[in-house]
Amino acid sequence: MEKIKILQVVSCLEKGGTEAYIVNNFRHIDRERFSFDFLVFVEKEYPYYTDIIHNLGGRIFFCGVPSLKRIPIFLYRIISVIKKYGPYQAVHSHVNIANSWVLVATKLAGVPIRISHSHDTSGKDSDTFLRKAYIWWEELLIKKNATHFLACSTLAGEYLYGKEFFAAKGIVSHNGIDIAQFIDINENKQQALKEELDIADHIIFGNITRFEPKKNTLFTIDVFAKIVKKYPNAVLLLGGPDGGLLENVKSRVHKLGLDGNVRFIGVRNDVPDLLHLMDVYLFPSLFEGLGIVALEAQAAGVYIIASKAVPREVDMGLGLIEFCSLDVDQWVTAGCKHIFRKQQDRNMVIKQFRGKGYLIEESVKEIADIYEGEIGHV
């Protein structure tokens, strides 16, 4: 039987929540029935996800970044990829407001299922009349050319499509996780990591994310600086790719005299094991579509202090997350209150994730139904 081809459209393939969501789906979907290809805006080396995608049987193509002056070229490149490597049953676009031009191209190319997916609550900022008009036009193009309107949370859906439109036509597509990776502890790996990072007998705080403005890592540093005054043996693990602010963060750490308490651990492939080391996860994002890492941390039994910009849907009802205003002293109080981890009931964790639709086997079935046309066009 010929496989159903799906084209996934992303801006890049750095390690991040959106990319993790797509690749998790690729890992767990029935690859006897489905194949994924990836169309990426920014052409560069992506060593981590490139190998995974190729090993799963996927291909990667590049089309450039859309801008008003080069829209015709952008459309032509997408249509060319579809004509050359398709036919595709569905194109699943994950680039928020830029979904607009992707959907125009895929409709012109005759793709029957055209999915707009919102993963964020930023990207529509406008400070001029022309910019506002252009965004309005992009929103209209999405609504005219998509067959399905998905979002990782209600907040992300309302942001991209509008509250009334999303309530009438939108679908919250749960970012399911492979919970077994995070719920089970490998004691040998834990001991090896403690030795590698020199963190035995320390209180461990953590934040693993892209170093970019919306992740608010400088705020994390300011909070941690005050925590260290109360608990000098506290350590902060900071990991993830550089989104432009890594050097600023390192400079702030040095300026505050925290070099001995902060570990910059880079881009890692062992996030589940790292989460099991942590007592508290600090998550002060300025904007967030959902926050997959918050799901992962709860599965690992880590307490999370999150900003109020993080959607409440991320709370799995395990008593492991507190939402706070971005006030440093409030975060210090909350962080210090939860430094002693409590053992989680494995069955309760699974029950809560299943009940809220965040197990990967359930969320990937929903996506497969959309790809096959079982969940109809709006």
N, C-alpha and C positions, 0 to 999 in steps of 0.2 A: 504494500500500500504506500502511495506517495505521501511524504510528510507534508504537514501544513506549515508553510513558511511564514514566519513573523519577523518583521523588521523593527528593531528597537532603535529609537533615535535619542541620543544623549549629547550634551555639550562636550563632555570629556569622559575619560575613563579613569580618573583618579579615584583613590579609595574614599568613599563617601556614602551617605545614606541611600541616595537614589541608585547609585551603581550597585550597592550591596543588595538592594531590593530586586533589581533586575537579574543579577547573577544568581541570587538565591532561588528565584523562580526558575531560571534555566537549569540549575542543579536538580530541582525537585519535580519539574514538569515531566510528563511522559515523553522522552526523547525518541521513542519509536513513532510517536504521532506528530511531534512538533520539532521544528528546527528554528533557531534564532540566528539572525544576522544583526550586526550593529552598525548604525550610521552615526558617525561622530563628527561634531563641528570642528574641534581643535585637533589638528594633526601634529602628533608628537609621539614619543615613546611612552607606552604604558605597560611596564614590565609585569606588574602584578596581575591585572585583569586580562591582559593579552594572552598569557599562557593558559589561564583558566578557560577563557572563551574558546580558544583553539582546541584545547583538550576535550571540551564538551561538544565539539563539532561546529562551532560558530565561525563566522567570518566577520571581518571588520573593514568598513569603508569610511572614507572621509569626504566631507562636502563643503568645508569652510564655514565661517561664521556669517550669519545673515546681517546685512546692513541695508539701509534704504537704497543706496547707490548700486548695490550689487544683487538685488532681489532676483532679476532675471537669470543671472548666472547660478544663484543658489537653487532656484526652482529647476533649472535645466539639469544641474548635477544630481538632484534627488530623483527626478524623473528618469535620468539615464541609469542610475543604480537600479531602480525598480525594474526597468525594462530589460536590463542586462542580466540581473541575478534573480529576478522573480520567476513566476508571478507570486506575489505575496497575498495571503488571505487577509492579513491585518498589518497595519503600521501603528505602532504604539509609541507615541511621542511624549518625552519626559522633560521638555525644556521650557515648561511654564508658558509665559506670554509668547515666546518664540514658537510655540506649537502652531501658531497661526499660519506661518508660511509653509511649514512642513505639511500641514493638512491641505493647504491649497495644492501643493505639488502632488500629494498622494491621491487627491480627488481627480486631478487632471490625468494622472497615470492609471486611473480606474481601479484603485484598491477598494474592495467592498467594505472593509471594516477599518475605520479611521479613529483612533483613540487619542484623546487629549487627556493627559494626566498631570495634575497639579501636585507638586511635592513640597511647596514652599509658601511662605506668606510675605515674600519680597520679590522685587523685580519690576514692579509697575510704578516705581517712583517717578514723578514728573514735576519739573520746576519751571516749565515754559508751556505756553499755549500749544505750540507745535508738537511738543512731546506728549501732552495730554491727548491731542487729536490723534496722534499716531497710535498710542496705546488703545484708544477707543476703537480705532480701525482694526487693530489686531484682535481685540476681544470679539468684534463682530465677525471677523474671519473664522475664528475658532468656532463660534456658535453656528455659522453657516456651513462649515465643512467637516466638522467632527460628527461621527455617528454615536460615540460614547464619550461621556464626560466624567472622568474619574478623578479622585483626590485621595491622598493618604489620610486626611482627616476632614471633618466638617469645616474647620477653620480654613484649611488650605483650599477647599472647594469654593467656599464663599468668597475668598480673596480673588481667585482667578475668574470665576464665572458670575459672581453676584449671588446674594443670599437667596432671592426668590427663584432665580434660574436653577441654582444647584438643588434647592429643595424640591423643585419640580422634575428635574431631569438628571441630577447627578447621582453618582454611586461612590460611596466610601469603599475603596479597595484596601483592605487591611494589609499592612506590611508584616506578614507572618514571618516568624523566625523558626529556625531549627532548634527547638528548645533543648534537645539533648546535649548540644554543644556547650550550653551555658549552665545547665542544671547539675551536671555531674562534675565532681572535682577529681583531678589527677594529682594526688599528693606528691608524687615524684617530680612532676613539672613545677608544682608550687615551690618545692624546696630548691630546685635548680634556679628558678627565677629570683627567689629571695637572695640567693648567693650572687647571681649575675648582677642584680641591681643594688646589692648591698642594703637591703631593707629589712633584714631580720629584726624582730622585736621593735618595729616601728609602727606608728599609727599611719595608715596609708590613705591618702586622698588621691583622687584621679580625675583626669579629663582626657579623653581620646577623641580628637576631632580635627578638622582642617583648621589651620591657623589663619583665619580670615575675620574681617570685622564683625560679621553678624554672630560669630561664636563667642565674642566678648571675653577672650582669654585674659586680657589685661585685668579685667574685673576679678577673675579667678585668682590671679596673682595677688591682688590687693587683699582679698579675703584671706588667702592662705598666709600672708605675712602676719596678720593679726592672730591667726590660729597658732602659728609657731610660737608666739609670745606666751601662749597658755600651755602649749604642748611642744616643747623644744625637740622632742623626738619624732615629730610629724614629718612625713615625706609626701611630696606631691609628684605623681607620675603624669607627665604630659607627652602624648603621642599623637601622630597623625601627620599628613602631608602639609607642606607650606603653602598657604593661600595668600602669601604676601606679608604676613605679620610675624613670622617666626623670629626674625632678628629683633623686632621691637619687644617681643615677649622675653627673649633672652636678656635684652638690655634692662628691662624692668626687674627681672629676677636678680641680676647682678647689682643693680642700684639699691635694691632693698636688702642686700646681704643674704640672699636665700640660696646661693650656689650650692651649699652643702645639703640643702633640704629638697631641692627640685631635681628630678631626673628627666631629662629629655630623651625619650626612648625611640623616637623616629616612627617610621611606618612599620607596623608589625602585622604578622600573620597569626599571632597567638592571643588575640583579644579576649576570647573566653577565659583563658588561664590568667591573663592580667586582671580581669574583672574580679576573679576570685581572690586576688590579693588585697583588693581595696575594701576599706571600711566605709567610705563615703565617696560618692561620685558627685562632682560639682558641675552643674549644667546651666550656665547663666545666659543662654542664647538671647539675642535681641529679637530674632525672628526664627520660627521653626515650623515646618509643615507638620511634623509629628515628632521625630527624634527616635530613630530605631535603636540607638545605643541605650536609651532609657528603658526600652523593652528588654534588651539584652542584660542590662545591669540588674533589673528586677528578677529576671530568670536566674541570675547568678546569686541572688540574695543580697545585693548591695543597696544600701540606702542612698537615695538621690535627693539633692537639693536642686530644684529647678526654678527657673524664672517663670513669671506669669505669662510670658510669651509662648511657652510650651503648651500645646493643646492638652486639655484634661483627658482626652481619649487615651493618652499614653499611660494613665494610671490603671494598673491591673487589679487594683483592689486588694493588694497584699500588705498594705500599711507601710510601703517602702518608699514613698515619695512625698515631699513637702514642697509646695509652690510658694515662692517668696518674692516680694518686691525687690528691685535691685538696690538694696541698701546694704552696705558692707557689714555693718554691725549685726544686722538681722541674720545675715548669712553665717557669720561667725558663731552666733548663738545656736543656730540650727545645726551647723556642722559639728560643733562640739557636743551637742546633745545626742548625736547618733554615732559616735565613734566606736561603740562596742557592738559588733555584729551579733545578730541572733540567728540561730539555726532555723532554716525554712523547711516547712513540710513539703517534700517533693510532690506528693499527690495533689496538695492544695495549689501549688504553683501551676501544675499542668491543668487542673480544673479551671482555674481563673483565666489562663491564656485561651483555653478552648472555649470557655463561655463567652469571651469577648472577641473571638474570631481571629486570634493572633498566632495560631499554630500554622506552620508553613504548609502542611498537607491540606488544610482547609482553604487557606487563602489562594494557593496555587490552583486548586480546583475551580474556584470562582473565576480566575483569570483564564483558565483553559475554556470554560464555558463561554466567556465573552469572545475569545478567539474563534471558537467554533460557531458562533452565532446563536448559542443557546440562550444567552441574555441579550434580548433584542435591541435593535436600534431605537433611539428616542425620536 
